[in-house]
Amino acid sequence: MAKFLVIAEKPSVAQSLAKNLSAYQRKDGYLEGNSCIVSWCLGHLAEYVPPEIYDEKYAKWQFEDLPIIPEVWKVQVSEDKKKQFDVICSLMNRADVAYLVNGCDAGREGELIFKRVYDLAGCQKPVKRLWISSMEDEAIQKGFQSLTDGREYAGLCNAAVCRAQADWLIGMNATRAYTTRYFKRLVVGRVQTPTLAMLTERKEKIEHFKKEAYYKVSLSDGRLAVISENIQSETEAEELRKLCDGTEAVVTRVKREQKKTSPPKLYDLTSLQREANRFFGYTAQKTLDMLQELYEEKMVTYPRTDSQYVIEDMKETVKMLAEGMTDFLPFLESGQIRGNIDRVVNNAKVSDHHAILPTKEAMEKGMGGLSGGKKNLLMLIGQQLVQATGEEYLYEQTEISVQCKEHEFTAKGKLPVQMGFKEVEEAFRKYCVKDKKSDEPDHKTELPEGYEEGMTLASVKAEKSTHYTSPPKMFTEDTLLAAMETAGNKEFDSETEKKGLGTPATRANIIEKLVSSGYAERKGKQIFPTVAGCELIHVMPENLKSASLTAEWENQLLMMEKGKIHDDEFMDGIVSMITDVLSVCRAIPEEERNRFQTAREVIGKCPVCGSDVYEGKTNYYCSDRSCPFALWKSNRFLESMKKSMDKKMAVELLKKGRTHVKGLYSKKKDSKFDADLVLGVEDGKARFSLEFPKKKK
């Protein structure tokens, strides 16, 4: 009997799919039923190979060998995941498997994970696509009832492949180009570098900011205080104060108008990450990781979405979810549920996935047993649903203008008329964000009653106050995500597709890469560039730092997903950029190329390749990055005798191949001794031995 094979992205997802397909027989690396087999990847089972796999010469980084552009892209399986790949490969090629179902996450990366395994296995069987936004049983069953031909996702698959190849090409070529030209490891990334450039630019603006004073003059009759516009000159402000102090003023205008603020939208991934950072201090990656777990636990819908709406068919489901929030959220009262579902419905603004919502199963289970972080995220998502389907916030705004000595002074007041969705916002803040008083919204600024146009204010008191301009604020992950999302937008028409650096699914990873590579660091909620990060940006050309160029490429990838442009067009742009990068690198003057080398002292010559050896923090290393040779200051051989490698020892070892060491410790004899430390080389790495020279008679 013919069967179909389902490939999931992770084991936990595979188990949920298998349960709904009655595949209960546990085998090594898969589950099997009467009609189907369910197996899983372990995230990315395979990756593009490094340059040296294409040609051994690339093991040594040399500018002359660039650009490296594979004619045929090679993919290899990670060693630690080879066993599971072999399982999938054998299942794909099993005689009784008629077709495959791609059950990896419904997005760009899911397509790439499946395609790499499918191609490596040499499989040519038909593929169907499971596309679901929730791991609930009902959604899974409905998804299997409406499987689509895998070829319909060719555009998405092409975009995934092109994104990965572009990142490889720029990462490998630009990193090697700048590293070899500057004799310092400089890691370059297609999206990472423009993001770092934004951090660096902000830091420099703050450091070079010079605060400037400005002045205001206020008038008061004892009840009402009105204020002037900003005045740049202190002398001018003082003259105005003197002019008005103790004189009459006239009310020239009293304007009252009703205003409204519409409820917020539902969350997409980026907006949720931003608010989780603002309210709870979570990094974007932590939020994504917890969301992914909640998704696999069937508590929230698909997290990697860029939509803040739902489709028409979901109205009843969303209504049911909104009405159930009273029992789900401990801070909510029944009167705060308004259920204006039409506000969040927009078919045109939902492409692959709708906005992030709690699931029916989450409401049935409740939040018991969840970690504090996951509870916070669920409450954040739940309250946003109630806010988004709530009533408008209505308020009356009053503006009073007063004239004194032909100068105008104003006061503004705001009085809430209907709190609407803000009731839910405040209830959430008080319950979940107790220590964030500074985040509390201030809705009420009431002006005194009884002032009408033409009224005279007798003998007003005038006062001058000094104020200072403020520098820009350092980025938090909240504001950095916002900047990444809108980067390059000003360069394009409003009609153009959504721009930005990276996608909702990749932005968290970009930030983490900057931190792990030592180019950025966190301090509390703030994130800022390190000295190394600033140094990197200062030597980068504009095209590698350009947010608008990279944002345009992200837009092209979106168009590719929809089949509007061909992959060759995108890749030609990437290759063209690499050509420009290499051209700029060739033109770097010798003096500039040595900007990072001034503090380095040559310790000796490498016994493996003959290159200069320099002292680092933890070792004495070969200047040729492709050479594995190094003398480590702390190494097992010497540590066993309670010694470490000092500079004098390193110099002698490199010059003579040996150095005499006094005071070595013998654990066996519990005593100290002297001996020659002898340097040997095996597979390019240092190996040590001891020799005891004969004492002279």
C-alpha positions as CSV (number, residue, x, y, z in Angstrom):
1,M,0.0,0.0,0.0
2,A,1.4,3.4,-1.1
3,K,2.1,5.9,1.6
4,F,3.0,9.6,1.8
5,L,5.9,11.0,3.8
6,V,5.5,14.2,5.9
7,I,8.7,16.1,6.8
8,A,8.4,18.5,9.7
9,E,10.9,21.0,10.9
10,K,11.3,19.8,14.4
11,P,10.5,16.6,16.4
12,S,7.8,18.3,18.6
13,V,5.9,19.5,15.4
14,A,6.3,16.0,13.9
15,Q,4.6,14.5,16.9
16,S,1.6,16.8,16.7
17,L,1.3,16.1,12.9
18,A,1.6,12.3,13.5
19,K,-1.1,12.3,16.2
20,N,-3.5,13.9,13.7
21,L,-2.6,11.4,11.0
22,S,-2.8,8.3,13.4
23,A,0.9,7.6,12.9
24,Y,1.6,6.1,16.3
25,Q,4.3,3.5,15.5
26,R,7.6,4.9,16.9
27,K,10.6,4.1,14.8
28,D,14.2,5.4,14.9
29,G,13.9,8.9,13.6
30,Y,10.2,8.7,12.4
31,L,6.6,7.7,13.2
32,E,4.6,5.5,11.0
33,G,0.9,4.8,10.4
34,N,-1.2,2.8,7.9
35,S,-1.2,5.5,5.3
36,C,1.7,7.8,6.1
37,I,5.2,8.3,7.6
38,V,6.1,11.4,9.6
39,S,9.8,12.4,10.1
40,W,11.6,15.6,11.0
41,C,14.6,17.8,10.3
42,L,16.5,19.3,13.2
43,G,16.2,22.9,12.0
44,H,18.8,23.3,9.2
45,L,20.2,19.8,8.5
46,A,22.4,21.1,5.8
47,E,24.2,24.4,5.0
48,Y,26.3,25.8,2.1
49,V,29.9,24.5,2.2
50,P,32.8,26.9,3.0
51,P,35.0,28.1,0.2
52,E,37.8,25.6,0.8
53,I,35.5,22.7,-0.1
54,Y,35.3,24.2,-3.7
55,D,39.1,24.6,-3.9
56,E,41.8,23.9,-1.3
57,K,43.5,27.2,-2.2
58,Y,40.7,29.1,-0.4
59,A,41.8,27.6,2.9
60,K,44.4,30.4,2.9
61,W,42.7,33.9,2.8
62,Q,44.2,35.8,-0.1
63,F,42.7,38.9,-1.7
64,E,44.0,37.8,-5.2
65,D,41.6,34.8,-5.0
66,L,38.5,36.9,-4.8
67,P,35.7,36.9,-5.8
68,I,34.6,33.4,-4.8
69,I,31.4,32.7,-6.8
70,P,30.4,29.0,-7.0
71,E,29.2,27.9,-10.4
72,V,27.3,25.0,-8.8
73,W,26.3,25.5,-5.1
74,K,27.3,22.7,-2.8
75,V,25.4,21.8,0.4
76,Q,26.7,19.5,3.2
77,V,25.0,17.9,6.2
78,S,26.2,19.0,9.6
79,E,28.1,16.1,11.3
80,D,25.9,16.1,14.4
81,K,22.7,15.8,12.2
82,K,23.9,13.2,9.7
83,K,22.1,10.4,11.4
84,Q,18.7,12.1,11.0
85,F,19.5,13.1,7.5
86,D,20.2,9.5,6.6
87,V,16.8,8.5,8.1
88,I,15.0,11.1,6.0
89,C,17.0,10.2,2.9
90,S,16.1,6.5,3.1
91,L,12.4,7.3,3.8
92,M,12.2,9.7,0.8
93,N,13.6,6.9,-1.4
94,R,11.5,4.1,0.0
95,A,9.6,2.3,-2.7
96,D,6.2,2.5,-0.9
97,V,6.4,6.4,-0.6
98,A,4.3,7.8,-3.4
99,Y,4.7,11.5,-2.6
100,L,6.1,13.9,0.1
101,V,4.4,16.6,2.2
102,N,6.5,19.6,3.1
103,G,5.4,20.2,6.7
104,C,8.2,22.5,7.7
105,D,7.3,25.9,9.1
106,A,5.1,27.8,6.7
107,G,7.6,30.5,5.6
108,R,10.8,31.2,3.7
109,E,13.1,29.3,6.0
110,G,10.8,26.3,6.0
111,E,11.0,26.1,2.3
112,L,14.8,26.3,2.4
113,I,15.1,23.6,5.0
114,F,13.0,21.2,3.0
115,K,14.5,22.0,-0.4
116,R,18.1,21.3,0.8
117,V,17.2,17.9,2.2
118,Y,15.1,17.1,-0.8
119,D,17.9,18.0,-3.3
120,L,20.6,16.2,-1.3
121,A,18.6,13.1,-1.1
122,G,18.3,13.2,-4.9
123,C,14.5,12.8,-4.5
124,Q,12.2,13.5,-7.5
125,K,8.9,12.5,-6.0
126,P,5.9,14.9,-6.1
127,V,5.7,17.4,-3.2
128,K,2.6,18.8,-1.6
129,R,2.7,21.7,0.9
130,L,1.1,21.8,4.3
131,W,0.5,25.5,5.1
132,I,-0.9,26.2,8.6
133,S,-0.8,29.1,11.0
134,S,-1.6,27.1,14.1
135,M,-0.6,23.8,15.6
136,E,-4.1,23.1,17.0
137,D,-5.6,19.8,16.0
138,E,-8.4,21.5,14.1
139,A,-5.9,23.6,12.1
140,I,-3.7,20.6,11.3
141,Q,-6.6,18.5,10.1
142,K,-7.9,21.3,8.0
143,G,-4.4,21.8,6.6
144,F,-4.1,18.2,5.5
145,Q,-7.5,18.4,3.9
146,S,-6.3,21.3,1.7
147,L,-2.8,20.4,0.8
148,T,-1.5,22.4,-2.2
149,D,1.0,21.5,-5.0
150,G,4.5,22.3,-3.7
151,R,5.3,24.0,-7.0
152,E,2.9,26.8,-6.1
153,Y,5.6,27.9,-3.6
154,A,8.4,28.1,-6.2
155,G,8.7,31.8,-5.8
156,L,9.0,31.6,-2.0
157,C,11.6,28.8,-2.4
158,N,13.6,30.8,-4.9
159,A,13.6,33.8,-2.5
160,A,14.8,31.6,0.3
161,V,17.7,30.2,-1.9
162,C,18.6,33.7,-3.2
163,R,18.6,35.2,0.3
164,A,20.9,32.4,1.6
165,Q,23.3,32.6,-1.4
166,A,23.4,36.4,-1.2
167,D,24.4,36.3,2.5
168,W,27.0,33.6,1.7
169,L,28.5,35.6,-1.2
170,I,28.7,38.9,0.6
171,G,29.8,37.4,3.9
172,M,32.6,35.3,2.4
173,N,33.9,37.8,-0.2
174,A,33.6,41.1,1.7
175,T,34.8,39.6,5.0
176,R,37.9,38.1,3.3
177,A,38.5,41.2,1.2
178,Y,38.5,43.6,4.2
179,T,40.3,41.2,6.5
180,T,43.1,40.6,4.1
181,R,43.4,44.3,3.1
182,Y,43.4,45.6,6.7
183,F,45.2,42.6,8.3
184,K,42.4,42.4,10.9
185,R,39.4,40.2,11.0
186,L,36.5,42.3,9.8
187,V,33.2,40.4,9.5
188,V,30.8,41.8,6.9
189,G,27.1,40.9,6.4
190,R,24.5,41.9,3.9
191,V,22.0,43.0,6.6
192,Q,24.3,42.9,9.6
193,T,26.6,45.7,8.4
194,P,23.9,48.3,7.6
195,T,22.3,47.6,11.0
196,L,25.6,48.1,12.7
197,A,26.0,51.3,10.7
198,M,22.8,52.6,12.2
199,L,24.0,51.9,15.7
200,T,27.3,53.6,15.0
201,E,25.8,56.7,13.5
202,R,23.5,57.0,16.5
203,K,26.4,56.7,19.0
204,E,28.4,59.3,17.1
205,K,25.5,61.7,17.1
206,I,25.2,61.3,20.9
207,E,28.9,61.7,21.5
208,H,29.2,64.8,19.2
209,F,26.0,66.4,20.5
210,K,26.3,69.8,22.0
211,K,23.4,70.9,24.1
212,E,22.0,74.3,23.5
213,A,20.0,76.4,25.9
214,Y,16.7,77.9,25.0
215,Y,14.2,79.8,27.0
216,K,10.5,80.1,27.7
217,V,8.5,82.9,29.4
218,S,5.3,81.9,31.3
219,L,2.5,84.1,32.5
220,S,0.1,83.3,35.3
221,D,-2.9,85.0,36.9
222,G,-2.8,82.6,39.8
223,R,-5.1,80.0,38.1
224,L,-4.0,79.7,34.5
225,A,-0.4,79.4,33.3
226,V,0.4,80.1,29.6
227,I,3.7,79.7,27.9
228,S,5.6,81.4,25.1
229,E,7.2,79.7,22.1
230,N,10.9,78.7,22.5
231,I,13.2,81.7,22.6
232,Q,16.9,81.2,21.5
233,S,18.3,84.4,23.2
234,E,18.3,84.7,27.0
235,T,18.5,88.5,26.7
236,E,15.4,88.5,24.5
237,A,13.6,86.2,27.0
238,E,14.5,88.4,29.9
239,E,13.3,91.5,28.1
240,L,10.0,89.8,27.4
241,R,9.6,88.8,31.0
242,K,10.2,92.3,32.2
243,L,7.9,93.7,29.6
244,C,5.0,91.4,30.6
245,D,5.5,91.2,34.4
246,G,2.7,92.9,36.3
247,T,0.9,94.0,33.2
248,E,-2.5,93.0,31.7
249,A,-3.0,90.2,29.2
250,V,-6.0,89.3,27.0
251,V,-7.5,85.9,26.2
252,T,-7.6,86.0,22.4
253,R,-8.8,82.4,21.7
254,V,-10.4,79.5,23.5
255,K,-10.7,76.5,21.2
256,R,-12.3,73.2,22.3
257,E,-12.5,70.2,20.0
258,Q,-13.3,66.6,20.3
259,K,-10.5,64.3,19.2
260,K,-10.0,60.5,19.0
261,T,-7.3,57.9,18.9
262,S,-8.1,54.6,17.1
263,P,-7.3,51.3,18.8
264,P,-3.9,49.7,17.9
265,K,-3.6,46.9,15.4
266,L,-3.0,43.3,16.3
267,Y,0.6,42.1,16.6
268,D,2.9,41.0,13.9
269,L,6.2,39.6,15.0
270,T,8.2,42.9,15.0
271,S,5.6,44.9,16.9
272,L,5.3,42.1,19.5
273,Q,9.0,41.9,19.9
274,R,9.2,45.7,20.3
275,E,6.5,45.8,23.0
276,A,8.0,42.8,24.8
277,N,11.3,44.6,25.0
278,R,9.6,47.9,26.1
279,F,7.5,46.3,28.8
280,F,9.6,43.3,30.0
281,G,13.1,44.0,28.7
282,Y,13.1,40.8,26.5
283,T,15.5,40.6,23.6
284,A,14.0,40.1,20.2
285,Q,15.5,36.6,20.1
286,K,14.2,35.7,23.5
287,T,10.7,36.8,22.5
288,L,10.9,34.8,19.2
289,D,12.2,31.7,21.0
290,M,9.4,31.7,23.6
291,L,6.8,32.4,20.8
292,Q,8.1,29.4,18.8
293,E,7.7,27.2,21.9
294,L,4.2,28.6,22.5
295,Y,3.4,27.9,18.8
296,E,4.6,24.3,19.1
297,E,2.6,23.9,22.4
298,K,-0.5,25.1,20.4
299,M,-0.9,28.2,22.5
300,V,-0.4,30.9,19.8
301,T,-0.7,31.1,16.1
302,Y,2.3,31.2,13.7
303,P,4.8,33.8,15.1
304,R,6.9,34.7,12.0
305,T,4.3,36.9,10.4
306,D,4.4,40.4,9.0
307,S,0.6,41.0,9.1
308,Q,-1.4,42.8,11.7
309,Y,-4.8,41.6,10.4
310,V,-6.9,38.5,9.9
311,I,-9.0,37.3,7.0
312,E,-12.8,37.5,6.6
313,D,-13.2,33.7,7.2
314,M,-11.7,34.1,10.7
315,K,-14.3,36.6,12.1
316,E,-16.2,34.1,14.2
317,T,-13.0,32.6,15.6
318,V,-11.6,36.0,16.5
319,K,-15.0,37.0,18.1
320,M,-14.9,33.8,20.2
321,L,-11.3,34.5,21.2
322,A,-12.0,38.1,22.2
323,E,-15.1,37.2,24.2
324,G,-13.1,34.5,26.0
325,M,-10.4,36.9,27.2
326,T,-12.4,37.8,30.3
327,D,-11.7,34.4,31.7
328,F,-8.3,34.1,30.2
329,L,-6.8,37.4,31.4
330,P,-6.9,38.0,35.2
331,F,-6.9,41.8,34.9
332,L,-9.9,42.1,32.5
333,E,-13.5,42.8,33.3
334,S,-16.4,41.7,31.1
335,G,-17.4,45.3,30.3
336,Q,-14.1,45.9,28.6
337,I,-14.8,43.5,25.8
338,R,-16.3,45.4,22.8
339,G,-15.9,42.9,20.0
340,N,-15.4,45.3,17.1
341,I,-14.0,42.5,15.0
342,D,-14.3,44.4,11.6
343,R,-11.4,46.6,12.8
344,V,-8.9,43.7,12.5
345,V,-10.3,42.1,9.3
346,N,-8.5,43.0,6.0
347,N,-8.0,40.2,3.4
348,A,-5.7,42.4,1.3
349,K,-3.2,42.9,4.1
350,V,-2.8,39.2,4.9
351,S,-0.5,37.3,2.6
352,D,1.1,34.1,4.1
353,H,0.0,34.4,7.7
354,H,-2.4,36.4,9.7
355,A,-1.6,38.4,12.9
356,I,-0.5,36.6,16.1
357,L,-3.4,35.4,18.2
358,P,-3.8,33.2,21.2
359,T,-5.4,29.9,20.3
360,K,-8.7,28.2,21.4
361,E,-6.5,25.5,23.0
362,A,-4.6,28.1,25.0
363,M,-7.9,29.4,26.4
364,E,-9.0,25.9,27.3
365,K,-5.7,25.0,28.9
366,G,-5.1,28.3,30.7
367,M,-1.6,29.6,31.6
368,G,-0.9,27.2,34.5
369,G,2.4,25.6,34.2
370,L,3.9,28.1,31.8
371,S,7.1,30.0,32.6
372,G,6.8,33.7,33.7
373,G,8.1,34.8,30.3
374,K,5.6,32.8,28.3
375,K,2.7,34.0,30.6
376,N,3.7,37.6,30.0
377,L,3.8,37.1,26.2
378,L,0.4,35.4,26.2
379,M,-1.1,38.2,28.3
380,L,0.4,40.7,26.0
381,I,-1.0,39.0,22.9
382,G,-4.4,38.5,24.6
383,Q,-4.8,42.1,25.8
384,Q,-3.8,43.4,22.3
385,L,-6.7,41.4,20.8
386,V,-9.1,43.1,23.2
387,Q,-7.5,46.6,22.6
388,A,-7.6,46.1,18.8
389,T,-11.3,45.2,18.8
390,G,-12.2,47.8,21.4
391,E,-13.7,51.3,21.2
392,E,-11.8,54.5,20.3
393,Y,-10.3,56.7,23.0
394,L,-12.2,60.0,22.9
395,Y,-11.0,63.2,24.5
396,E,-11.7,66.9,24.5
397,Q,-8.7,69.1,23.7
398,T,-8.7,72.7,24.9
399,E,-6.3,75.4,23.7
400,I,-6.2,78.8,25.2
401,S,-4.2,81.7,23.6
402,V,-3.3,84.8,25.5
403,Q,-1.7,88.0,24.2
404,C,0.5,90.3,26.2
405,K,2.4,93.2,24.8
406,E,1.8,91.8,21.3
407,H,3.3,88.4,22.2
408,E,1.3,85.2,22.2
409,F,1.3,82.6,25.0
410,T,-0.7,79.3,25.0
411,A,-1.9,76.5,27.2
412,K,-3.2,73.1,26.2
413,G,-5.4,70.8,28.1
414,K,-6.8,67.3,27.5
415,L,-9.8,65.7,29.2
416,P,-10.8,62.1,28.5
417,V,-14.4,61.7,27.4
418,Q,-14.3,57.9,26.7
419,M,-11.3,55.8,27.7
420,G,-12.2,53.0,25.2
421,F,-9.3,50.6,24.5
422,K,-7.0,52.5,26.9
423,E,-8.9,50.9,29.9
424,V,-7.5,47.6,28.8
425,E,-4.0,49.1,28.2
426,E,-3.9,50.6,31.8
427,A,-5.3,47.4,33.4
428,F,-2.6,45.4,31.6
429,R,0.2,47.8,32.7
430,K,-0.9,47.8,36.3
431,Y,-1.1,44.0,36.5
432,C,1.9,43.0,34.3
433,V,4.3,45.9,34.3
434,K,4.1,47.0,37.9
435,D,7.6,48.6,38.1
436,K,7.3,50.6,34.9
437,K,5.6,53.7,36.3
438,S,7.3,55.9,33.7
439,D,5.5,54.0,31.0
440,E,2.1,54.8,32.4
441,P,0.1,56.9,29.9
442,D,-0.9,60.4,31.2
443,H,-4.3,61.1,29.7
444,K,-5.4,64.1,31.8
445,T,-4.0,67.7,31.7
446,E,-7.0,69.8,32.8
447,L,-7.2,73.5,32.4
448,P,-9.1,75.7,34.8
449,E,-12.7,76.6,33.8
450,G,-14.1,80.1,33.2
451,Y,-11.9,81.5,30.5
452,E,-13.5,83.0,27.4
453,E,-12.3,85.1,24.5
454,G,-11.9,88.8,25.2
455,M,-11.3,88.2,29.0
456,T,-8.6,90.4,30.6
457,L,-6.1,89.0,33.0
458,A,-5.0,91.7,35.4
459,S,-1.4,92.0,36.6
460,V,0.0,88.7,35.4
461,K,3.2,87.3,36.9
462,A,5.9,86.6,34.3
463,E,8.7,84.1,34.8
464,K,11.6,83.0,32.6
465,S,12.8,79.4,32.5
466,T,15.9,77.8,31.0
467,H,15.7,74.5,29.0
468,Y,18.2,72.5,27.0
469,T,18.1,70.6,23.8
470,S,18.4,66.8,24.3
471,P,20.7,64.4,22.4
472,P,19.2,61.5,20.5
473,K,18.6,58.4,22.7
474,M,20.7,55.3,22.4
475,F,18.9,52.5,20.6
476,T,17.0,49.9,22.6
477,E,15.9,46.7,20.8
478,D,12.5,48.2,20.6
479,T,13.7,51.3,18.7
480,L,16.3,49.3,16.7
481,L,13.7,46.9,15.4
482,A,11.6,49.9,14.4
483,A,14.5,51.5,12.6
484,M,15.3,48.2,10.8
485,E,11.7,47.8,9.8
486,T,11.5,51.3,8.2
487,A,15.1,51.5,6.9
488,G,15.2,52.8,3.4
489,N,11.5,53.6,3.3
490,K,12.0,57.3,2.6
491,E,13.7,56.5,-0.7
492,F,10.6,54.9,-2.2
493,D,7.1,55.7,-3.1
494,S,4.3,55.0,-0.6
495,E,2.9,52.5,-3.1
496,T,6.0,50.3,-3.0
497,E,6.1,47.1,-1.1
498,K,7.1,47.1,2.6
499,K,10.8,47.9,3.0
500,G,13.2,47.3,5.8
501,L,16.5,45.6,6.8
502,G,15.8,41.9,7.1
503,T,12.4,40.4,7.7
504,P,10.4,39.8,10.9
505,A,11.8,36.3,11.0
506,T,15.5,37.3,10.6
507,R,15.9,40.6,12.5
508,A,16.3,39.0,15.9
509,N,19.1,36.8,14.6
510,I,20.9,39.8,13.0
511,I,21.0,41.6,16.4
512,E,22.2,38.4,18.1
513,K,25.0,38.1,15.5
514,L,26.2,41.6,16.1
515,V,26.4,40.9,19.8
516,S,28.0,37.5,19.5
517,S,30.6,38.8,17.0
518,G,31.6,41.5,19.5
519,Y,30.4,44.4,17.3
520,A,27.5,45.4,19.6
521,E,26.7,45.0,23.3
522,R,23.8,45.4,25.6
523,K,23.6,47.5,28.7
524,G,20.2,47.1,30.3
525,K,17.7,47.7,27.5
526,Q,20.2,49.7,25.5
527,I,22.2,48.3,22.6
528,F,25.2,50.1,21.2
529,P,28.2,49.5,19.0
530,T,31.6,48.4,20.6
531,V,34.9,50.0,19.7
532,A,35.4,47.1,17.2
533,G,32.0,47.7,15.7
534,C,32.7,51.4,15.2
535,E,36.1,50.5,13.7
536,L,34.5,48.2,11.2
537,I,31.9,50.8,10.1
538,H,34.6,53.5,9.7
539,V,36.4,51.4,7.0
540,M,33.3,50.2,5.2
541,P,32.2,51.8,1.9
542,E,28.8,53.4,1.5
543,N,27.3,50.5,-0.5
544,L,27.9,48.0,2.3
545,K,26.5,50.4,4.9
546,S,23.5,51.4,2.8
547,A,20.2,50.6,4.5
548,S,18.3,51.7,1.4
549,L,20.1,49.4,-1.0
550,T,19.7,46.4,1.3
551,A,16.1,47.3,2.0
552,E,15.5,47.3,-1.8
553,W,17.0,43.8,-2.0
554,E,14.6,42.6,0.7
555,N,11.8,44.1,-1.4
556,Q,13.1,42.3,-4.4
557,L,13.0,39.0,-2.4
558,L,9.3,39.7,-1.5
559,M,8.6,40.3,-5.2
560,M,10.4,37.1,-6.1
561,E,8.1,35.2,-3.6
562,K,5.2,36.5,-5.6
563,G,6.8,35.6,-8.9
564,K,7.1,39.2,-10.1
565,I,10.9,39.1,-10.7
566,H,13.3,36.4,-11.6
567,D,16.1,35.1,-9.3
568,D,18.8,36.0,-11.8
569,E,17.9,39.6,-11.6
570,F,18.5,39.7,-7.8
571,M,21.7,37.6,-7.9
572,D,23.2,39.8,-10.7
573,G,22.8,42.7,-8.3
574,I,24.6,40.9,-5.5
575,V,27.5,39.9,-7.8
576,S,27.7,43.5,-9.1
577,M,27.9,44.7,-5.5
578,I,30.8,42.2,-4.8
579,T,32.6,43.5,-7.8
580,D,32.3,47.1,-6.5
581,V,33.5,46.1,-3.0
582,L,36.6,44.5,-4.5
583,S,37.3,47.5,-6.6
584,V,37.1,49.8,-3.6
585,C,39.4,47.4,-1.6
586,R,42.0,47.5,-4.4
587,A,42.2,51.2,-4.2
588,I,42.8,51.4,-0.4
589,P,46.1,53.2,0.1
590,E,48.9,51.4,1.9
591,E,48.9,53.8,4.9
592,E,45.1,53.3,5.4
593,R,45.6,49.5,5.2
594,N,48.0,49.6,8.1
595,R,45.6,51.6,10.4
596,F,45.1,48.7,12.8
597,Q,48.8,47.5,12.8
598,T,50.6,50.2,14.7
599,A,50.6,48.5,18.1
600,R,51.8,45.1,17.0
601,E,55.2,43.8,17.8
602,V,56.7,40.9,15.9
603,I,57.6,38.1,18.3
604,G,59.2,35.8,15.7
605,K,58.6,33.8,12.6
606,C,56.0,31.1,12.3
607,P,57.7,27.6,12.1
608,V,54.9,26.4,9.8
609,C,54.5,29.1,7.1
610,G,57.2,31.7,7.9
611,S,54.8,34.5,8.5
612,D,55.2,37.0,11.4
613,V,54.0,35.9,14.9
614,Y,52.3,38.5,17.1
615,E,51.3,38.6,20.7
616,G,47.5,38.4,21.5
617,K,45.6,38.5,24.8
618,T,45.7,34.7,25.1
619,N,48.4,33.5,22.7
620,Y,51.2,34.3,20.3
621,Y,49.6,33.8,16.9
622,C,50.5,33.5,13.3
623,S,49.6,36.6,11.2
624,D,48.4,34.4,8.4
625,R,44.8,33.7,9.4
626,S,44.7,30.4,7.5
627,C,47.7,29.0,9.5
628,P,46.7,27.0,12.6
629,F,49.9,27.7,14.5
630,A,49.8,29.4,17.8
631,L,51.6,29.3,21.2
632,W,49.0,29.5,23.9
633,K,49.9,31.4,27.1
634,S,47.9,28.8,29.1
635,N,48.2,25.3,27.7
636,R,47.7,21.9,29.3
637,F,51.4,20.8,29.0
638,L,52.7,23.7,31.0
639,E,49.7,24.0,33.3
640,S,50.4,20.5,34.5
641,M,53.7,21.8,35.8
642,K,52.2,25.1,37.1
643,K,53.7,27.3,34.4
644,S,52.4,29.5,31.6
645,M,54.0,30.7,28.4
646,D,55.6,34.2,28.8
647,K,56.9,36.4,26.1
648,K,60.6,35.5,26.7
649,M,59.8,31.8,26.3
650,A,57.8,32.4,23.1
651,V,60.6,34.4,21.5
652,E,63.2,31.7,22.3
653,L,61.0,28.9,21.1
654,L,60.4,30.6,17.8
655,K,64.1,31.5,17.4
656,K,65.8,28.4,18.7
657,G,63.1,25.8,19.0
658,R,63.8,25.4,22.7
659,T,63.9,27.5,25.9
660,H,65.3,26.7,29.4
661,V,62.5,26.8,32.0
662,K,63.2,27.0,35.8
663,G,60.9,26.0,38.6
664,L,58.7,23.4,36.8
665,Y,56.6,21.4,39.3
666,S,56.5,17.6,39.5
667,K,53.3,16.4,41.0
668,K,54.7,12.9,41.3
669,K,57.7,14.0,43.4
670,D,56.0,17.1,44.8
671,S,59.1,19.1,44.0
672,K,60.3,21.7,41.5
673,F,62.9,21.1,38.7
674,D,64.5,22.8,35.7
675,A,64.3,21.5,32.0
676,D,64.4,22.6,28.4
677,L,61.0,23.1,26.8
678,V,61.3,21.9,23.2
679,L,59.0,23.0,20.4
680,G,57.7,20.5,17.8
681,V,55.1,20.9,15.1
682,E,52.4,18.4,14.2
683,D,49.6,19.1,11.6
684,G,50.5,22.8,11.9
685,K,50.0,22.9,15.6
686,A,52.6,23.3,18.4
687,R,53.6,20.2,20.4
688,F,55.9,20.3,23.4
689,S,58.4,18.0,25.1
690,L,61.0,18.3,27.8
691,E,64.7,17.6,27.6
692,F,67.1,17.5,30.5
693,P,70.6,18.8,29.3
694,K,73.6,17.2,30.8
695,K,75.2,19.2,33.5
696,K,78.7,20.5,32.7
697,K,81.5,18.9,34.7
